[in-house]
């Protein structure tokens, strides 16, 4: 029999623990400390108390970013929770050629977010394919400002996020649907339940925990959106910078040699609080429904 020394398990865990401390724990603690200073990239700064948070209360850009992030989440949450489930139900059936449709739905997931956003930018430009085709059909007289209007730009980015995320959450639902017992569907059908009734009474309860997981993932990713808005707005944040997300705003204040790391760190804490809120709400709703 082989005997291991007491420190053998710790040696195996050590590389992962060091990686976690260096790239996760230490940056998190450092962000918390910097949030109460006026630190800059080339200087440590000094303690300023709650000055950064007081500045945040009067920051109009932060107010716009909060609105954008919340709207982003409120639109993405129901659509990316229900639509992938419906698609998963459609492609779950073992039909000839069904693998083609599964691959087609999943292809956007493996594509680079930046590349996809660039393509969407070309399509939605004033002289892009969408406006050009719509004008050729006579549907519109002038180009629709998808990328230059505040709300149209925001919803264009939301559409991109939804299109790219459908396949990812579809795969998660496919694995969950495999655990829903066929006998329940058959019993419901014998009792006279139609497809819609079986969906709400059998399928949804069977994948409820998966729906909660997906809801949390969608909420967090929507509140932390960056690439879609950054690329579609060419890094400007839209007209007047009013389409910035919280992550874009943090990046704006922290970049360059004259960046305000202290204020950017305070905004990171604001993002943390905003992100935790929907998660706690979803968990509370799940407990009530259980």
Phi, psi and omega in degrees: 000137181271130179252131180259144174290160185298333184269359181300313178300325181291327176295324180289326182277338188305312181303315179293323180294318178297315178301316181296317181292317185289318188255359179228301185294308181298313177300324180294314179295320180296321177298318179298319180291315183295334181298340181252022179229175175251039185298148175234164182304327183255014180203146183287333181075185179220166185294130180236009179067229183265019184299319181295323180286327173295321176296323181296327181295334181256009184271109179294326178297322178295320178299315178297318180296322177296316179299314180300315182293320180291317176299318178304313182292317184294330178278316183290325187302303181292322184291317181277358173264323184264316184300314177299328178294317179296319178294320180297322178295322180291316185271358179289331183294140180273087181242157177299130178082006184292334179296331177297316182289324176298317179294319181297319180289330184272341184305316179301335182293319184278347178285147178296135180298323180293315180297316180297319179295323176297318179296316178296325177297319177294323181291321186265001178298159180303328178252021182277183185295318183296309180294320180297317180292319179295321177291323178296325178281347181083015180288323180231151179267329180229155181302140175279127184282066181302325187253001181238354175260139186304306186283326177295322177296317180298314182285336172294318177294321178297317178299319178297316180298317180295314181300320183283334184268348183303312183295323181296311181286335175299317180298319179297317179294325179300319178292326180287323180296333178294342180265356177277120186294131179296331182299328180293319177295319180294319178295319179295322179294321178297325179284358176097010180285133178278180182301318181293316180296320179293326179298311184283330186264339183242306185292308183299312176299328181290334181245022185299318180295323177293321177298321178295315178301313181294322178299318179294315180298318180294317181299313182295314182293325179292320179288339181254019183298142180216301190302314185299310181290323182294314183287315182296331180263007182058032177080002183270343184078022178080186181300121180069011182069020186273358178255019179287144170270173179298321180293321177297321181292320177297318179296324180298316184280341186260347186276160176082168181287343180252018181295156180259085184296325179298311181292321178298323177293321177296320177295328176296322177292324175299316178298321178299314180295317180295326181286321181292327183306302180300326179297315179295322179295316179295320178295322179293317178297325179293321179295322179293323181283341182289000000 
